Each structure stands twice: as C-alpha cells, then as structure tokens.
Amino acid sequence: MSRIKDLQKNLFGGTTSNARQFGMIFTLVAIILLFEVWTGGLTLTSGNLIAVVSQYSYILILSIGMLMVIVAGHIDLSVGSVAAFTGIVVAKAMQEFSLPWPVGILVGLAVGALIGAWQGFWVAYIGVPAFIVTLAGMLLFRGGNQYIGNADTVPVPEGFRSIGAGFLPEIGPNTGYNNLTLLLGVAACVAVVWRELRARQTRHEMQADVAPVWISGLRLVVMVGVIIFATLRFAGGRVGTSLPISGIILIALVLAYSYYTRNTIGGRHIYAVGGNARAAELSGVKLKRVNFMVMMNMSILAALAGMIFVARSSASGPQDGLSWELDAIAAVFIGGAAVSGGLGTISGSIVGGLVMALLNNGLQLKGVGSDMVQIIKGLVLLLAVAFDVYNKSQGRFSILGSLMRPFRRDDPGQPLDRSLSTSDTDKAPIAG
C-alpha cells in the first residue's frame, strides 16, 4: 500500500501529485490509443506522425504566444490574419525584389514585430481592450493580405520551402534510420536523465523530501521509453523524410519559452499581471511594458507560423490563416489556462494543441467529413472547459487547475489575489 501511495504522490513529480493531475495527458494518450485501434494501426505509423507534426506545427507555435497573451489576461483574435498578411508580404518581397530566402524570413519577423508594436501600443498605452484591438487587426490585416496579393496566390522559392516542408537531411552511414533524428533522440534521453539526477541533488541540498529511488527510476523509464518510441518513428519514415524542420523550430521555441516563463523575471511578471494587475503594478511590475511585450511577441510568432505555412504550401494565398486564432485559443484552454488569466503553462498548451491535432487527424483517417470534425472539436473544447468550471464551483477536482499544479513551484502561476476559494487539495504545495 505504501508503494502505491508513493507512486501516486511522486511518479510525475511533486509530493502531492497524482494521476488525476495529468488528466489532459491521459486524455491525449486515450485519443492516440483509440484511433490507433479504430484506424487499424495507422495513427502511430511513421508517415502519419511526421504528417501531424508538419501539418499542425504552426498551430502549436501560435499556442505558445497565445498562452502568454491569455495568462496576462488578454485575447488575440488577429493571429490568423497577421500570419496571412506576413506570408503575402514575404512572398511578394522575394518575388519582386529577388530577396534571398533567409532575408525574406528576417523581413517577415520584422513585419510581425511592427504589427505587434502597433497592437501592443493600443492595448498597453492607450488602454483599448485587446479584444477590440485584435478584432480590428483581424479585419485590417486580412484586407491587407488580399490587397497586396490581389486575392491571388504567390509562389515562394525552393529554399524558403525548407522551413515548412523540409526534413533533417540524411548523413553518415546507412543505418536504416535518419541518423540526425537518432542523435536528437539520444540527446533528449541524456537531458531527461540529467534533469532527474540534478533535481534529486538539488532537493538533497535543500534538505527537502526526495522521492524514492524506484519512483525516479520508473519515471525515467516512462519518459525515456516515450522518447525512444517517438525517435524511432520519426527516424524510420520513408527515405527522404524524418523529423520536419518545422518540428525542430517548434521544439526550440517550447524549450526557450518554457525557460523564459518559469525562470526569468519577465516571465514571472506576466503571471503576476494576469493574477492581479493592480497588485502587480503596486509591487513594481511595469504593467504597460508587460502588456506591450506579450502582444508584440504574439504577432512575431504569428508571423513565423504564417511563413512556415506558406513554405509548406509553396505559395501564399488569400485563404491562409482562416480560423487559426480559434485553434490556438482552444489549444491553450484545453491545455489548462485559466479564462481569467494568471494560470497556464507552455507544456500544457502544447498538450492541448496535440489533443486537437490528433483528434482532427484521427477523424480524417476514418473519413469523417469536415463538418462533423468541426462539430466534434467544438464539443470537446466546450465540455473540457465546462467540466472544469463546474468542478471548481463545486469545490471538486479540477482537471485544468490540477494540470498546472506540478509547475507552480517553478511557474508563478498562482494569482496574487486568491479571493476565490479552492479545495484543500488545490492549496497543497508541489515540490520538484
């Protein structure tokens, strides 16, 4: 019995964590297993997993920026239009001025920064609600896309397409796998083991409770096993394919933004503003600067997502970016962000995005029509948030709130104003 309690408390980190706190992760696993059986083993094939990453990486990139916007207490409805506008500007610039594609990428990021500065100015310094500013931006930049491109498609050069349709190249001896993908998998395994050992050492130095060795070992077996499985799947695709370049960009962004939100003063200020803006300002947080930064950052990531989509599609068109903002917002809320701001993690948003992506992919593999796909995705979003809100109102277990709890020691996810009552379980601290 004691071993079972140790497993519930420590398997995923934290002295009071248990399996219920990872409801969305278990939901993701359940969706994968369901469609793996339902599609006759197609879901976890190398080709399908590579296609999922390639097709949905830009939405996951958007969810990173949207998480920071929502945590700060705002919403951005313009990301799809900003992505489309940036895509057409970059495509036209490379076509008409013969810009090298690396310069085209820099131009796109600059366009995103300028748009973000424009929207951030209205939100942070004029005080117009972000909902209104970005709704205006959605109309403005969608019209700008159609005006610049004359409502026509504009092709992009071959080199530029690599960021959206390229894969890690084949190097080294013929092992039957993509060697660079294998090396990345090995590096990821080493990083996971080092992080676990480092965490145990830190807790020893702090004279804090340390999970039993067998728990750490089991946790490592699970995590390393998942990494090895994914590595072999991505490395074992048909010749010429492997881990997409867009997937590499996504991984780099997840690592960078996770570190920023959890370990830097700027990241903590975002959570403080979302938890209680007035208290944060009285504590010395520069409220206008934080609001300006999150809006600007969102537009830069939207520009990057737009360029990746255009690169994968080989051309920019007037229909690019439609409803992207809805997918990004859904990913963030399904992944555990609070509607009122102040709570959420990058990893949670990625999990939420993967839930939507694999749900969409699995239904397509079964030949379900696009109309039913939209209906089912909408119901999943509504039920996920409604169930969580109901449980909070009843003082019961909250999937979305509990998913955040293991990160609260590193993430300043606790609002400064804890006026809303929570259960004793929600108040229990999490270490690790």
Helices and strands as residue ranges (DSSP letters): H 2-10, G 19-22, H 23-38, H 46-71, H 79-97, H 101-121, I 122-126, H 130-149, E 154-155, H 158-165, H 179-205, H 213-235, H 245-263, H 265-275, H 277-282, H 287-313, E 315-316, H 324-334, H 346-365, H 370-393, H 399-404, G 405-407, H 424-427
